[in-house]
Amino acid sequence: MKKTLTISATALAAVIALAGCSTGSGSSSGSTMSGMGSGSMAASSAPAAAGATHNGTDTLFAQGMIPHHAQAVEMSEMMLQKQGMDARITALAAKIKAAQGPEIERMTGWLKAWNESTQTAGGHAMSGMMGENDLKELDAAQGTEAAKLFLTQMIAHHEGAVEMANAEVRSGKSAEAVQLGKDIAAAQTAEIAEMKALLAAL
């Protein structure tokens, strides 16, 4: 299910705009999500502190993870809008949306503080991203079919995010960005195991 999608400037702007619409509803509960928001909410109020030291890895991490997270939020919102969905799937979708929305806000703040663009130059390949047809298929699916498709797609999506996060941990310079990479890798690895168990149970 792993797919790689090169995001154009226009598409990237669109997902960032989507993320902007989504962050507000999830920010209040982000700090309660295990791993994803722990210890991070205070930093979002003072993003300039993250600008003290950073390198190209930090920049690419934030530029890539923003649309990556935005797509996860979009996929989760699709599931939350479906009627009669398995409560475990709805809870997972709500958790992903609540955790990743505030992280988009944090990373956008870092890029602004670093005087870096929120878009990668010339597009950047991000592992685990779904294509347009994948999203259309998820949007149209219902019931157990939708649940299975969501889990399958989100497992691949999370695996891509973990790969990106580990790259940041290995080579990043910003202490806050490296810590977020560690948080994302740990939390999403745990969620992958949770989703695989859910998928096997459906």
NORJOUR-V49318 format. One record per run of one state. SS is the DSSP state (H for helix, E for strand, L for the rest). FROM is the first residue (numbers start at 0). TO is the last residue. Records with the same first field share a line. If there is no record, write none. Layout:
SS=FROM-TO  FROM-TO
//
This chain:
L=0-2  6-7  27-28  32-39  44-45  51-54  80-85  113-123  127-130  140-141  171-173  201-201
E=3-5  124-126
H=8-26  29-31  40-43  46-50  55-79  86-112  131-139  142-170  174-200
//
